[in-house]
Amino acid sequence: MQPDDKEILHLAQRADKQNEALVLLMKKYKERLYWHIRKMVIVHEDADDLLQNTFMKAWKNLGSFRGDASLYTWLYKIATNETLNYINKKKEALLNEDADMELMLGHKLETDPLFTGDEIQKRLQKCLLALPEKQRLVFNMKYFDDMTYEQISQILGTSVGALKASYFHAVRKIEAFIKNEVF
């Protein structure tokens, strides 16, 4: 049985129970956050590193958690920001080279021995890589993570209407990619 967030936060406030709180926090959210990150960066090792960074940052700032949002959305916001910062740094590095980030990630997806999806899942992931970053992020959070627009809005700091538009455009582009057999 999973501990509730209030219990984790209560344990985190006690000096003698902080390690237990961290273990419970990681156990409860590790897998969901990992896949959220992995869908954006594709590479397992990168996702694993970013997940560790997410938990370190969350743990460091847990004392300043105000409870305005749920612990779940707060962690997703940290994971999303860590991932977007990583992607932006990677894109900057690639600007100095003559490489395309989406092509590089598509190649890594093809050669990743840890990718367990079938051909249809691989095609969908390639379609997602062709989307603009924000549309890809919104699509992943809505479709794969089954988050509400309100939760996504809290995490990304974007209006619900803008998120619905991003999701709508992402779905239309994916449909067009598949219809035109781009991938």
Residue pairs with C-beta under 8 A, 6 or more apart in sequence:
2 27
2 28
3 24
3 28
5 70
5 71
5 72
7 24
8 21
8 24
8 25
8 28
8 71
9 21
9 62
9 65
9 67
9 71
11 17
11 18
11 20
11 21
11 24
12 18
12 21
12 22
12 25
12 62
12 63
13 63
14 21
21 62
22 55
22 59
25 55
25 58
25 59
25 71
26 55
29 72
29 75
30 51
30 55
32 145
33 51
33 54
33 75
33 76
33 79
34 47
34 48
34 51
35 144
35 145
36 76
36 79
36 80
36 83
36 140
36 141
36 144
36 145
37 47
37 50
37 51
37 54
37 79
37 82
37 83
38 44
38 47
39 125
39 128
39 140
39 144
40 83
40 84
40 87
40 136
40 137
40 140
41 47
41 50
41 83
41 86
41 87
41 105
42 105
42 108
42 109
42 112
42 125
42 129
43 105
43 108
43 112
44 112
44 114
46 86
50 79
50 82
50 83
50 86
51 79
53 82
54 75
54 78
54 79
54 82
57 78
57 82
58 74
58 75
58 78
61 78
65 71
65 74
69 77
69 154
70 151
72 151
73 151
73 154
73 155
76 141
76 145
76 147
76 151
76 155
77 154
77 155
77 156
80 137
80 155
80 156
84 133
84 137
87 101
87 133
90 101
91 101
94 100
94 101
94 104
102 129
102 130
105 129
106 126
106 129
109 115
109 122
109 125
109 126
109 129
110 122
115 122
117 125
123 178
123 183
124 174
126 183
127 173
127 174
127 177
127 178
127 182
127 183
128 136
128 139
128 140
128 174
129 136
130 173
130 177
130 182
130 183
131 139
131 170
131 173
131 174
134 156
134 166
135 166
135 167
135 169
135 170
135 173
136 170
137 156
138 152
138 156
138 163
138 166
138 167
138 170
139 166
139 167
139 170
139 171
139 174
141 147
141 151
141 152
141 155
142 149
142 152
142 163
142 167
147 155
149 160
149 163
149 164
149 167
150 160
152 158
152 163
153 159
153 160
153 163
156 163
158 166
176 182
177 183
